[in-house]
Amino acid sequence: MITDRLTTFGMPVDLDTSGTGTEQVGNVIDTGVSDHDLGVGYPFYFWAAMQSEATSGGAATLKLQLVTADDEDITTNVEVLTETEEFALADLDEGMFLTAHTIPFAHYRRYIALRQVTGTAAFTGGAVNATLTQEPDRWRAYPEGMN
């Protein structure tokens, strides 16, 4: 998988440990302008996997959201582009693949960010790798005639 530091939220991004709720985590991507097609006609993928095992004193759950907003603080005109399913703590082992969603063709706002939605209980540790890429590592080549 090819990654670019300008389209990476973090390798790794530490999970937010402040409690339950929704928090922006990792780097914010500044696209430089708003209202444009991010991939210029080519699909982009929101890719994420666990870097290290998540820990919690309770039964924490995790959902990741890819969002876009007008400001770097991700507070003005926030729009959720895509999100993962909700994962239970028991599933969040090191190396666990979380998503390779195709992000929708849309006119994005200037900033793109990663948000962590924590349910049930706070995390006490763990980290994810998260990036935008045009070549997610779930792609496989097949013998000729099978594609």
ABEGO torsion letter per residue (X at the ends): XBBBAAABAEOBBBBBAAEBEBBBBEBBBBAGBBGBBAAGGBBBBBBBBBABBBBBABBBBBBBBBBBBABAAGABGBBBABBBBBBBAAABBBGBBABBBBBBBBBBBABBBBBBBBBGBBBABEBBBBBBBABBAABBBBBBGAX
